[in-house]
Amino acid sequence: MTESVSLNVIGMKCGGCETNVTTKLQAIDGVLSVKASSKDKEVKVDFDAEKTSLDVITDAIIDAGFTVETA
């Protein structure tokens, strides 16, 4: 089942940051697409919920050196 999530990511300041986050997330089995925007401080991810989870995605962003802001 495909799910979409939009996460507020603190610390992305440039295209290099976007690439770093995108590369980390695309390496996860089950991630279908990633759109990172340093301007909007947001990462949009489409993923297969049967292969990965929001926790795995969040951990990968943190591992890349950024903070995920939760509501």
C-alpha positions in Angstrom: 0.0 0.0 0.0 1.4 3.4 -1.0 1.5 6.2 1.5 2.6 9.8 1.2 4.0 11.9 4.0 5.2 15.5 4.2 7.8 16.2 6.9 9.2 19.5 8.2 12.9 19.2 8.2 15.1 21.6 10.1 18.7 22.3 8.9 18.4 22.0 5.2 19.9 25.1 3.8 21.0 24.4 0.2 20.8 22.1 -2.8 23.5 19.9 -1.3 21.3 19.3 1.8 18.4 18.4 -0.5 20.6 15.9 -2.3 22.0 14.4 0.9 18.4 13.8 2.3 17.2 12.5 -1.1 20.1 10.1 -1.5 19.6 8.7 2.1 15.9 8.2 1.5 16.2 6.7 -2.0 18.5 4.0 -0.5 15.6 2.7 1.6 13.8 -0.3 0.1 10.2 0.7 -0.3 10.7 4.5 -0.9 9.1 5.3 -4.2 9.8 9.0 -4.6 11.4 11.9 -2.6 11.0 15.7 -3.1 13.2 17.7 -0.8 12.9 21.5 -0.6 15.4 23.5 1.5 13.3 26.7 0.7 10.2 25.2 2.2 12.1 23.1 4.8 10.1 20.2 3.7 10.5 16.6 2.5 7.7 14.8 0.7 8.0 11.0 0.5 5.9 8.4 -1.2 6.6 4.9 0.1 5.3 1.3 0.2 4.1 0.9 3.8 4.5 -2.9 3.4 8.3 -2.5 2.9 9.2 0.5 5.1 7.7 2.8 7.7 7.6 6.4 8.7 10.0 5.6 11.6 12.7 4.3 9.2 12.3 7.4 7.0 12.5 9.8 9.9 15.6 7.9 11.3 17.3 8.2 7.8 16.7 12.0 7.8 18.2 12.3 11.3 21.1 10.1 10.3 21.7 12.5 7.4 22.2 15.3 10.1 18.9 17.0 10.1 16.0 17.4 12.6 12.5 16.3 11.8 9.9 18.6 13.4 6.8 16.8 14.6 3.5 18.5 15.3 
